[in-house]
Each structure stands twice: as structure tokens, then as C-alpha cells.
Amino acid sequence: MRPSDSCIAGIDFLASSEQVAQQLIGVTVLIDGVGGRIVETEAYDREDPASHSFSGPTARNAAMFGPPGRLYVYRSYGIHWCMNFVCREQGHGAGVLIRAIEPTHGLDAMRARRGLSDARLLCSGPGRVGQALAIDHGFNGQPLDQPPLQLLAADGPVAVVTGPRIGISKAADVPWRFGLAQSKFWSKRF
């Protein structure tokens, strides 16, 4: 990806994972027209001991070292597929975990996939996001600006809250978790 191609929906994916994670708040992510507004993210970087890229490239994390503006998909606890957006320059190994979205498009499809009706619980956690959007390993390495994926810029400025990341044991105190202020769709309160 050339630097001029790294901007998708107003986000420069060559920026640091911390910057991209904040800028993604309020952006809409759609897969085959199903999805919603991103309301919670976490940043991960190669120098970060909590990152999958910390120990260098492997078969599992290869997409994280690929071009920016692509998906890195991995299975968590052998159960849930989780979706990350790759950022920084190719070879660096940085990404942003999509922790929660506010469902706005294709709610019936998400409800069927998740087997529940409460919109607040459809995508409030990275595994739930993956299930609601029908993410699997086949999406690994997929460009964010090519079908079936689509990113839509935020409607305007958004207020972002910050806190420590959750669900990790290393570098858990690093304040690289970001959320849309006042959202009812976070995976956990800030």
C-alpha cells in the first residue's frame, strides 16, 4: 500500500495504533451491508508485550505484519473470531482490536447469527462482533476498502473516552482502550 492509499474513511492507517484506535471511534464498519458504528477499540503495537506481534511474525499473526488497512483475524480461546485493523507501515506489526460496535445495519441478520434480540448485546465484545458480522479466518488479510468490507467516515466529531485495556495479563494498565463517550454498547464500562 502506498502512503496515498493508506487513508480509508478519513483514517490514515499508516499512523500509530493508538492514533488509529481513537480515530476509528464513530466510523461505521459494514460487512456485506451488516454492521454498525465502532464504539470501542484497543490499540496494540509490536513493542507492546500484550500484542500478538510482540515476538515477531508467525503463521498466525502474519496479516498483522502486512500492509496497513487490512484485517487481521484470529481465534480467541479457540472459540471466537476477533477482528483487528492493521496499521503502521508494512512489517511493523500493529493493529486495532474492534471491541464493540453499535448495531445500525442488518440487525435481523445479526440477531439470527447471535441467537438473541437485545441490540445492546449483539456486538458488545470482540467475539460478539465477530459472530454478529459472520467473521471467520477467511477474512484474514482482506483489504478494508474492498467488498465485502466497507468503512464509512464518522458523521462528525465524536467525544472519546480512554482507559486501560481489558482481558489481558501483560501491559493491562496501558491506557489504549478507547470508546465513544456515553455509549450504551461498550463491552465494559470505562
C-alpha atoms as one frame of an Amber mdcrd trajectory, in Angstrom:
protein
   0.000   0.000   0.000   1.413   3.372  -0.992   1.104   6.202   1.566  -1.539
   7.906  -0.605  -3.612   4.697  -0.466  -3.427   4.307   3.324  -6.377   6.631
   4.024  -9.757   4.888   4.269 -12.901   6.662   5.558 -10.734   9.558   6.730
  -8.427   7.305   8.792  -4.706   7.207   7.965  -3.793   3.589   8.623  -0.068
   4.450   8.491  -0.500   6.269  11.827   0.273   4.642  15.177  -2.158   2.052
  16.523  -3.013   4.409  19.391  -3.979   7.178  16.944  -5.912   4.845  14.627
  -7.779   3.291  17.572  -9.012   6.729  18.642  -9.861   7.861  15.108 -11.930
   4.715  14.448 -14.428   5.670  17.150 -17.597   6.726  15.329 -16.611   5.113
  12.000 -19.129   2.620  10.600 -17.885  -0.844   9.614 -20.019  -2.989   7.315
 -19.506  -6.498   6.016 -21.937  -7.379   3.243 -24.028  -4.420   4.454 -24.217
  -5.677   8.058 -22.574  -3.788  10.918 -22.593  -0.501  12.738 -20.737   2.342
  14.382 -17.481   1.475  16.141 -17.841   2.440  19.817 -14.877   0.662  21.448
 -11.337  -0.203  20.314  -7.986  -1.262  21.742  -4.556  -0.463  20.302  -1.692
  -2.979  20.052   1.860  -2.398  18.819   4.960  -4.518  18.147   6.755  -3.119
  21.233   3.734  -3.991  23.397   4.077  -7.303  25.331   0.284  -7.811  25.102
   0.366  -7.703  21.286   0.263 -10.818  19.121   3.145  -9.265  17.164   5.478
  -8.813  20.167   7.534 -11.965  19.454   7.711 -11.352  15.717   5.925 -12.779
  12.675   4.331 -16.231  12.815   1.876 -18.072  10.600  -0.939 -16.979  12.957
  -0.124 -13.243  13.031   1.312 -12.767   9.509  -1.545 -10.459   8.440  -0.638
  -8.104  11.284   2.736  -7.531   9.583   1.138  -6.996   6.193   0.042  -3.784
   4.546  -1.972  -1.325   6.650  -5.708  -1.032   6.049  -6.371  -4.783   6.148
  -7.992  -7.212   8.559  -6.086  -9.377  10.990  -8.471 -12.114  12.178  -7.625
 -14.589  14.925  -9.476 -17.087  17.073  -9.669 -16.234  20.771  -9.720 -19.081
  23.307 -10.393 -21.457  20.410 -13.974 -20.184  20.230 -14.432 -16.611  18.975
 -13.143 -14.954  15.813 -11.838 -11.447  16.573 -11.318  -8.632  14.084  -8.385
  -6.199  14.074  -7.484  -3.430  11.646  -3.789  -3.461  10.666  -1.968  -0.127
  10.845   1.511   1.447  10.618   3.980   0.558   7.886   4.134  -2.921   6.419
   6.340  -5.185   8.524   5.791  -3.315  11.791   3.062  -5.464  13.373   0.487
  -3.046  14.788  -3.272  -3.273  14.900  -6.520  -2.160  16.462  -8.929  -4.641
  18.011 -12.582  -3.789  17.353 -14.079  -4.429  20.804 -17.647  -3.209  20.246
 -19.946  -1.663  17.693 -23.385  -0.106  17.925 -25.503  -2.193  15.529 -27.117
   0.000  12.873 -27.287  -2.102   9.682 -28.628  -5.637   9.254 -29.930  -6.129
  12.777 -32.080  -9.095  11.739 -29.020 -10.893  10.341 -27.022 -10.134  13.495
 -29.858 -11.322  15.728 -30.085 -14.586  13.802 -26.317 -15.139  13.980 -26.143
 -14.355  17.689 -29.431 -16.023  18.676 -30.661 -13.074  20.722 -32.695  -9.927
  20.212 -31.212  -7.324  22.611 -29.394  -4.895  20.296 -27.111  -3.813  23.157
 -25.690  -7.332  23.478 -25.270  -8.102  19.771 -21.791  -6.587  19.385 -20.599
  -5.697  22.908 -17.308  -7.584  22.890 -14.808  -8.643  20.231 -16.113 -12.224
  19.987 -19.681 -10.975  19.724 -18.651  -8.556  16.960 -17.067 -11.424  15.053
 -20.121 -13.644  15.397 -22.626 -10.875  14.555 -20.678  -9.916  11.413 -20.010
 -13.557  10.432 -16.232 -13.048  10.650 -14.043 -16.106  10.204 -10.437 -16.771
   9.228 -11.337 -16.370   5.550 -11.374 -12.586   6.149  -7.770 -12.566   7.373
  -5.736 -10.137   5.227  -8.825  -8.734   3.463  -8.466  -5.027   2.494 -10.792
  -2.741   4.466 -11.718  -0.767   1.356 -12.820  -3.675  -0.859 -16.072  -5.652
  -0.843 -17.471  -7.216   1.182 -15.932  -4.730   3.671 -16.818  -1.073   3.815
 -15.778   1.692   6.197 -17.830   4.890   6.372 -16.442   8.042   7.960 -17.951
   9.289  11.208 -20.802  11.751  10.780 -18.857  14.417  12.651 -16.639  14.950
  15.677 -17.065  12.414  18.470 -16.160  12.523  22.161 -13.730   9.728  23.031
 -13.078   8.250  26.484  -9.866   6.423  27.375  -8.980   3.660  29.793  -6.800
   0.615  30.327  -7.233  -2.386  28.063  -9.209  -5.343  29.376  -8.983  -9.122
  29.127  -5.162  -9.201  29.015  -2.495 -10.013  31.609   0.509  -8.146  30.159
   0.616  -4.337  29.995  -3.006  -4.252  31.175  -2.524  -0.788  32.664  -1.633
   0.820  29.301  -4.485   3.291  28.544  -5.003   2.145  24.960  -8.702   1.324
  25.192 -10.933   3.931  23.564 -14.682   4.363  23.487 -17.448   6.600  22.273
 -18.429   8.729  25.271 -21.818   7.845  26.768 -22.301   4.770  24.545 -24.588
   2.000  25.792 -22.859  -0.528  23.539 -19.390  -0.912  25.150 -18.233  -4.362
  26.185 -17.428  -2.989  29.654 -17.779   0.423  31.273 -14.831   2.797  31.298
